[in-house]
């Protein structure tokens, strides 16, 4: 009996130890990707390329095979960066970047509709407008810039004096035509060549000049960490299905990297059992949301996840949503069963904010959620 109790205790210790190691590995990836040396993983200072090099080296280290030379699928797209000193003052009063005015490298365009709606606006130069807003928000465009359009710098209405005598601004927005970026892609050969694909975007909002860096721990270092953790586990065994792992740039500028990957395939979509995109994977107190969960091709997958959760009680709720162009699964849904999985609820540092840091990235539900995903992918 003592031997049985010892064996059971030892088995539980090993199980918990392995689980803890999974979370520790994920945390290490989040920490690396959200560090200042990545410059917010956007076009500013080529932060996306710095992150891509780190991820390619990590894929090689854990034993993935490259889908392209050096694990990189190169492409170009138009985007913006913000490099250099940034400042804005009105009537001699210096305003605080991000807290009192905002411009993203994902570049909100000063469209005619936006200009007409604004109660107060001021053209700084041909390619830039100041616009007063009631509240500064953090959205990204669904469709990024296709050409160099005037950029919108948003400022809180309450900070604009009745009489604006002098505006002094240094807003270092640079338009990058045919900016060279890359997706990072690897795989583990399975027993059969039918595939399960996991994806995530590794880019983020870059910098708002030299004073503001967007770390992007929740969005989406956390999703990348989950995909890399799955890759690490797949590489350590001989999976039944061939496992493909694709990490995209350009998501914050309008799903650019995934669109290129979908339209320039590195795999045979007819052999894909399903594609699971993971984006925003911190927090999770309120459960999991799955987009594109209601189509004929993906509802069985949603039902399987829900059944796993009914068995494990890992998530408070599994919520289904229709398909939407809100993350990188979207383009692939034209070719193979594709879902987008995100966590609902706290804790995390914020959305498209400088506060979205590693230390604010709650991974308390990580192991439980990953157990379901591993079983879905036949890795457990």
BAPA-662584 format. One record per residue (C-alpha): residue in three letters; y, z, x. Coordinates in pm, whole numbers, plus 50000, padded with zeros to 5 digits. Example, Ala and Ser with C-alpha at 12.3 -4.5 7.8 and 13.67 -1.06 7.14 Angstrom:
BAPA-662584
Ala495505078051230Ser498945071451367
***
This chain:
BAPA-662584
Unk500005000050000Unk502385008550285Unk501594975150448Unk502324957150119Unk505624975650075Unk506584968050435Unk505684931150396Unk507684928950073Unk510704946350228Unk510504924150536Unk510314892750320Unk513384904050125Unk515184911150451Unk514414876050579Unk515494860450249Unk518794879150247Unk519324871750615Unk518854834450563Unk521184835550263Unk523814853950466Unk523504828350743Unk524154800250492Unk527374816950383Unk528344824050743Unk527864787550838Unk529954776150542Unk532694800750633Unk532734787450991Unk533294751850863Unk536044762950625Unk537734782250906Unk537644752851147Unk538884726950897Unk541704748850763Unk542994758551109Unk546454748051225Unk545004724351484Unk543924701651197Unk547564696951079Unk546464698550715Unk543954669850764Unk546384642950649Unk548164614350823Unk550684637950989Unk549794639551357Unk546504622051267Unk545084654551136Unk542464635250940Unk541144619551261Unk541004653551435Unk538944666851143Unk536734635951141Unk535914640251508Unk534954676451448Unk532714667051155Unk531074637851336Unk530224660651627Unk528844686451385Unk526654660451214Unk525284650551551Unk524744686751656Unk522704695851348Unk520544664751380Unk521804639451125Unk521304602351192Unk524504581251184Unk525054556850898Unk527674539751115Unk528404540051488Unk529544575251584Unk529144585451217Unk532444568651124Unk533224542050866Unk536724529450945Unk539174515350693Unk542954512650641Unk545314521750359Unk549004527650294Unk550164563650297Unk552944587350406Unk553244614650665Unk555894641250730Unk556294648051100Unk559214665951262Unk561934691051174Unk562684694850803Unk565794709750643Unk567864707650325Unk571144724950245Unk573494722549947Unk577114733349988Unk576124750250313Unk573224770450165Unk569954763950345Unk566964760550114Unk563424771450195Unk560904742950225Unk558074743549971Unk559324775349799Unk562594759149685Unk562034721949737Unk558964700249790Unk557884666349909Unk554234658949979Unk552724634350222Unk550874621649915Unk554374610149823Unk555524613549467Unk557294581649384Unk560814581549241Unk559834559048953Unk562444546448703Unk560884568748436Unk561124599548659Unk564724591848752Unk565704586248389Unk564084619248284Unk565774640148554Unk568784660748442Unk570184659248796Unk569484634049071Unk571054622649394Unk570094593049609Unk569954604449972Unk569184569750108Unk567554537349994Unk564044551550009Unk564644587649898Unk565944606549593Unk566634643149530Unk565594652749177Unk566114685648995Unk563054700148819Unk562484731048607Unk559374740348805Unk557894728949134Unk554274718749082Unk551414708749310Unk549824677749163Unk548534647749358Unk548674611549243Unk545584595749089Unk546754563049240Unk548464565049578Unk551204542549716Unk550464505449725Unk553794497449887Unk556824515250025Unk558604528949717Unk561444554549707Unk560164589849765Unk560994618649534Unk562084652149682Unk561924678449407Unk564304708049402Unk564554736849154Unk567264731148892Unk568404767248924Unk569424761549289Unk571704732249215Unk575354743349181Unk577534729448904Unk579604711849164Unk577664696849454Unk580154690549733Unk577904685150033Unk574214678150088Unk572754679250437Unk569144668050458Unk566574660350723Unk563374649950541Unk561054632950793Unk558994610450563Unk557234581950743Unk555544553550556Unk552284542950724Unk551304507150644Unk547604500150707Unk547074535050842Unk543674536651015Unk541404563950887Unk537684569850857Unk534894583450642Unk532244604450818Unk528704594950722Unk525184605850820Unk521704609450676Unk518284625550709Unk515304602550668Unk512934614950398Unk509324608750311Unk510484580650078Unk513564558650096Unk514854568349751Unk518064587649812Unk520014618049703Unk523674616049808Unk526134644649859Unk529824637549905Unk533114656149956Unk536604647450074Unk537674663550400Unk541334653250393Unk544164674050251Unk547964672950206Unk548874673250575Unk552244688450662Unk555664690850503Unk557514686250828Unk556914709851117Unk557594740850909Unk554814738250647Unk551094731650695Unk548694728350403Unk545394744150524Unk543294732150230Unk540504758050245Unk539594755849876Unk540654719249855Unk538434708550007Unk537144724950324Unk534914744950090Unk533264713949943Unk532774699250290Unk531224732150402Unk528724730650115Unk527784694550197Unk527414702550567Unk525284732950483Unk522994710750274Unk522904685950563Unk521964713550806Unk519104724950585Unk517864689350526Unk517884681950899Unk515744712750963Unk512914699750742Unk511314667050633Unk512824662550286Unk510974642550025Unk514024621549939Unk516204605650204Unk519364626750209Unk522744609850258Unk525954628750337Unk529354612050305Unk532704628550378Unk535824609550274Unk539444608350383Unk542314594950170Unk541374614049854Unk544784630649823Unk546454596349843Unk544484582249550Unk540734583049628Unk541154557449906Unk538204565850130Unk535624568249853Unk536864535849697Unk536354518150027Unk532904533650072Unk531844524149719Unk533014488349758Unk531644484750113Unk528254501250068Unk526264515750355Unk523304523150125Unk521404505749847Unk522744520649523Unk519584509849339Unk517674535549546Unk520024564749469Unk518444590949242Unk521834607549198Unk525144613849377Unk526754648349365Unk530374651749473Unk531564687149556Unk535294694049544Unk536944728649512Unk534034752049586Unk535704785749647Unk535984812049379Unk533714805649084Unk534064837848886Unk534144817248565Unk531284793848651Unk530894756748726Unk532384725548571Unk530664691748595Unk532554659248536Unk530734627948421Unk528084650348270Unk527794632747933Unk526824596948015Unk523324583847950Unk522584583248323Unk523954617648411Unk523254639848109Unk519654646048225Unk521084658248556Unk523524681348377Unk520684694248158Unk518654701448472Unk521504721248628Unk522014740448305Unk518284748148290Unk518354761048648Unk521294783148559Unk519534796248248Unk516724806348481Unk518804821148763Unk521974832848578Unk523934822048887Unk527004809848697Unk528794825748404Unk529004791448241Unk528104755048315Unk530714733448145Unk530394695848085Unk533264670948096Unk533594633248056Unk534094610648353Unk537534610548514Unk539214595348819Unk539924630148955Unk537654630149260Unk535474608449479Unk532464605149248Unk534514581849028Unk534024548849211Unk530304554749263Unk529724560848893Unk529924522948853Unk526834519149071Unk524604549949042Unk524354583148851Unk527294603048990Unk528694637248903Unk531564658649028Unk530924695749060Unk533654722049099Unk533884759549057Unk536024776048790Unk538044807548842Unk539174828949133Unk539284839149410Unk541014812549619Unk544414809649784Unk546074783349568Unk546104746249493Unk547994723249733Unk549814753349873Unk550264767950223Unk548474798950091Unk545174780150055Unk543784796450370Unk540294805250488Unk540804842650442Unk541704836450076Unk538634814850018Unk536214835649809Unk532584826849873Unk531034855149675Unk529174830749447Unk528364806149724Unk524744815649789Unk523794816849422Unk525394783249347Unk523884767449657Unk520414779349555Unk520734758349238Unk521974727949428Unk519194731149686Unk516574731849411Unk518244701849247Unk517894682949576Unk514314694649641Unk515474713449952Unk514114747049836
***
